[in-house]
Amino acid sequence: MTLRRSILVGGLTLAALVTAQSASVAAASSEGHHDRGHHHRGHHGSSPAVPADSLRALAAKVGLRTGVAVNTDLLGADRTYTRIVNQQFSTVTAENVMKWESVEPTRGTYTWAAADKLVASARQNGQLVRGHTLVWHSQLPAWLTLGVDNGSISKAELRRLLKKHIQDQVTHFRSKIWQWDVVNEAMDEDGTLRNSIWLKNLGPGYIADAFRWAHEADPNAQLFYNDYNIEFTGPKSNAVYAMVKRLKASGVPIHGVGFQTHLDTQYGFPDLQANLQRFADLRLNVAETEVDIRTFVKEKEPATDPKQYTNIPVSGLAQSAQEAYWSQSLQACLAVSRCISYTVWGVADNSSWIPGVFPGEGAALLYDDKLKAKPQYRVLHQDLKLAAGAPYRRGAGRA
């Protein structure tokens, strides 16, 4: 991904947050319920194994689900990692194991084991599942991209393969997935559709088709469009807004929009609440789906060539900026009654994707390299604890 991101320390006061949420919920209260997914086994409240002061339990009091992207290699194998996933989060997202290259590495042969493991764990621990992702330009199986490149897979066959992939996967997990990221990152920064394998061979209609095919396979799952940098008002966010508005007006079964929310303290904080709200005003649910907040980090000592880095922010200012960003990103979701889930993209800094893509940046998650909670965690905990004293989001998720 090419990401441009975010610093401005400030944000909502709690009083303003309460006012915004109260008005939002009141406006939605006369409409039909749209928090689809209650047919799935699992819940977002507490159970005997979930501490009352966990993020999960506190968020449940205001109708919000906290989520995390899960590395299935660590789930069950690392006791501390597994405890954090199950106690702190009420939803889980497959970090990689539901992507096409993972589920069908050989044409016609599905490998569901890792994804099934995640779904089974979620069911056992009373969690809901976000399916990620059905249609993306990246992490495609080699047999598919090679076949398109050499012409052995025609455009007509590619369309059939895409439909089969979507419907086979959604059918396999039917009634077990709460939200599907149906189409992921289809828009470029300039507001034009990404010139992907799908656009080049199938035309722009593939997006609507993907939602229709997924809905046919599981009419009860929430179907989301998911993208990054739409937190900022600009060509990309505006284009996605126009696209989903057209899709909804055309009767396409789209139920929500995912804001990835990969932020960076070197840039200004986005007008996130306003963007969440304008999409919500289309009577769509919204979610923050891949939250991490990176900053510049210290080099390891002694110095090496090439440079190697720690997951320690370069200064107290960088640390403070991160804390402010985490608070503001959560408060933006809390202030929009249709923001139904807040998902962080990983548990701990030692397994984050950030250092591999942005050398010299990191410290982007809630737990450190030793799986100890960081100040960022405590900031979210405090915001949720304060919000829990005023249960004004009981109407969250109405359509």
N, C-alpha and C positions, 0 to 999 in steps of 0.2 A: 504494500500500500504506500501511496504517497500522501502523507498527512501534514497539514499545516495546523498548528494549534495555538494554545492559549495562555496574560496575567493582569489581573486587576483584582486587588483584594478589596472586598466589600461584599455587597449582596443584601439579601433580604433580612430585615429584622424579624424576630418571631411574631411580633404584632402584625406586621404586614403580611406575613405568611398565613397567619390564621384568617385574616380578612380575605385574602385572595382565595384560600381554599373554601371558606364558608360560602362565598359568592358563587364559586364554581360548582360546588355540590348542590347548592340551592337551585341553580339553573338547570341541573341535570335531573333533579329529583322526580320530575313528573314523567320521565321517559322510561322506556323499557330497559331491562337489565341486559348488559352486553359483556359481562365478564365471562365469556364463553369458556368452557373447559371444566365446568363443575361435574361433568360426566366422567372426567378422568379420576382415577383413584389417587388420592393424595390431597393435602390441604396446606394452607399457609399459616396456620396457627401453631400453638405450642403443643407438644406432647410431653410425656414424662421425661424423655431423654433430652429435651430442649430447655436450656436454662431460661428462666424468666427474664433475665437481663441480656439475652443475646440479641443481636441485630434482628434475627428472624422473629423472635417473640415481640420485640418492641414495634417492628414494622407492621406486624399483623394487627396491632391495636388501631392502626389508622388505615387499614385496608390496602396496604402495600406489600408486595412480595419482594424480598431480597434474594438475589441470585448470584451464581458464580459459574464461570467456565471451568470445567473439570477435566483434568488429565487422568484418563482411566487407568494408565499404568501405575499411578500413585494411589488411586482410590482402592481402599482395602489393603494395599501393600504397606502404606505408611500410616501408622496409627494416628499420629497427630494431624496429618493432612486430612485424613478421613473424618476425624472428630470435628475439625473446623468446618468442613463442607456440610456435614449433617446437622451440626448444632447452630451454625450462624446463618444458614441460607435455606429458604423455603422453595427455591427453584434451582435447577441445574441445567447448564447448557453443555452440549457435547463440543469440546474444544476442537477436535479434529475428526472424531470417529464416525460422524454422520456425513462427512463430505464424500463426494462421488468417488475419488481415488481410493478412499478407505473402504467403502462398502462394495465396490465392484472393480477391484484391481485387474481382474481377468474378465473379459467380456462374457456375460451370461452366468457368472458365478458370484453370488453374493456372499459377503463375509460380515454377518451381523453381530458376531460374538461380543466385541468390545462395546458396541452401542447398546446391545441387549443388557449387558452388565450394568451400564449406567442407568437404564430405565428400571431394571429390577431393584437396584439400590435406592433409587428415588421412591419407588413404590413402598419399599420396606421402611423408609424414613419419612414418609408423609410429605414428599416433595413433588412439585410439578416439574415438567420437563419442557425446555425450549429446544426445538429441533433446528439444527444449524448445519448446513444450509442446503436447499434443494437445487438452486440454479445460481452458479457463480462462474466467473471466467477463469478462476484459479483452482488449483488442486483438483484438476480433472485427470481421469485415468489416461495413461500413455496410449493405450489402444484407441481411445476416442480421438485425441488430438492428432495422432499420427494418421489415422484413417481419414480425417478431414483434410489434413495437409496433402496427403498423396492421392486424394480423390477416390479412395476405395469406399468411403462413406459419402454418399450423395447428400444434397440438401434435404431431399424428401426423407431419406433414411435417418438423417440427423434429427429431424423433427419427431419421427417415430421413436427414436432412441430416447430423446428428452422426455417425451410423454411417458414412455415405459418406465424410465428411471424415477420420475416424480411419483407415478401412481404405484409402482412396486414398493418404493420406500415408505410412502405415506400409508399404504395399505398394511405393510408389515407392522407399523407402529400405530395403527388405527386405535383410537380411544386411549392412547397412552401418551400423546403429545399435546401439551397445552397450547403452545405457540410454535408455528413453523416460520422460520425465515425463508420464505418461498423464493424471492429474488434478492440477491445480495450485490450491492455495489454496481448497479447498472448505469450510473450517471457519472460523467466526467466533471472536472472542476469548472469548466466553462458553461455548464448547463446543457451540454449535448449528450446524447446517449453514448456510452462507452463503445468503442469499435471492437467489440468482443467477438469470439467465435459465434455467439448466438445472434448478435445483430447482423454481422456480415453474411451469415448463411440463412437466417430465418426472418430477418426484418424485425421492426419494432413490435410487431404483434406477438412475439414470443412471451412478452411480459404478461399480458392479459391471459394468454393461453395457459401459462404456468399456474396462475391463480385458479383458473377454472378446473384444470386437471387435478390440482391438489384438493380442491373443494369436493370434487366428485369422489375422491378416494376417502376423505374423512370430512363430512359436512359439519362436524362439531369443533374442529380445531380452529384456533385463531390463526389467520394467515397474514403475515407481515411482509412489508418491504423494508429492507435494512440497508443503511449506508453510513458513511463517515463524512465529517465536515458539513453536515446539514444542520449542525448546532449553530452555525454562523449564518446570518441572513446574507444572501449573495446569490450569484448565478446558479450555483448547484442546488442550494436549498430551495430557491424559488422554482427551479425546474422540477425538482422532485414533488414539491407542493402541487404544481400544475398537473403533473403526471398522475398522482394519486387522486386528485380531484376529478380528472377525466375518467379514470378507471372506475371510481365509485359511481359517478354519474351515468356511466355506461352499464351499470349493473354487474361489474366484475366483483367477485367475492373477495374483496380485500378488507381486512378488519383492523389493521393497525400499521404503524410506521415505527421502526426501530432506529433510534439515534445512538450510534456506536459510542460516542463520547470518549474518544481517545484524545486527551488534552495534554498540553505542554505549557509549563509555566513561563516560557520565554515569549509567549504570545498573549494577547488580551483575552480575558474570559469572554466567551460568546454570549450573545443574547439568547441563551438557551431556553429560559422560561417562556419568552415570547414565541419562540419557534415551536416548542412543545404545544403551546396553547393554540396557535393558529392551525396546526394540524388537527388537534383535538376538536377544534370548532367545525371541522369537516365531518364530525361524528365518527371519528376514528379513534381507537385506543392508541396510546403512544407508550414507549418504554425506552429507558436507557439500557442498552443491550450489551455493551462491551467496555465498561468504564475502566480506564486506568489513567493516571495523571503522572506524567514523567517530568523530570527536571535534570539539570546537569549534575553529574556526580564526580566524586573525587577519584583520582588515579590510584592504582595500587602502588604500594611501596615494597621494595625499591622499584624505581621506574624501569620499564621494559620497552623494547622496540619490536613489534608495534605496541602501542600503549594498551594497557589493560586497566579496567575500571572496577571500582567497588559499586555497591548499591547504597552509598552514603551521600546525601546531598552535599554540594560544594560549600554551602553556607547555611547559617540559621535562617537567613532570608528566603533561600530556596525551600527549606523545610516549611516555613510559615506559609509561603505561597501555595505549596501543595495542600496543606491543611485547609486553607481558605477555599481552594478549588474543589476539594472533596465536599466541603460543607455546602458550597454554592450549587454544585451539581445535584446533590440530594435535595436541597431545598427547592430547586427548580421543579423537580419531579413532584415533591410533596404539594407544591402550589397549584398543580394541574390535576384535577380529580380524575381525568382519564389516563394519567400516567400510572400504569398498573404494575410495573415491575422495574427494579433497579438492579442491574446485573454487573458485577465486576469481572474483568477479563483475567481471571486467574486468582490463585490464593496468595502466593508469596513471590517476592522479588527474584528468588533463585530459579524460578521456572517461567519468568515473564519473557515474552517475545521481544520486548523493547530493546535490550542491549544488542541483540543480533541485527537489528534493523537501524538503530540510531546509536552508533558508538559514542560513548561519552555521556549518554543519558540513561536514566533508569530510576530505581527506587519508586516504581510506579504503582505498587499495590499496597494492600492493607497490612500485610505481614512481612517480616524481614526474612533474611536468608535462613534463619534458624526457626522459622515459623512462630515467632513471637509477635504479638499485636503491636503495631506502630501507633504513633500519635494520630495518624490518619483514621485508624479504626476508632479511636476514642472520640474523635470529632463526629463521626457518623453516629456513634452510640449516643452522644449527648444530644444531637439534633433529633434523633428518633425518640429519645426519652422525653424531651421537651414537647414534641409533637403529640406523644401518646397521652398527654394530659388534656388534650382537646380533640376528642374523636370526631373531627369534622369531615373526615373522608369516608364516612360510612357509605356514601353513595358512589364511591369511586367505581369507574368502569361501566357507567350507564351509557346507553346509546340513544 
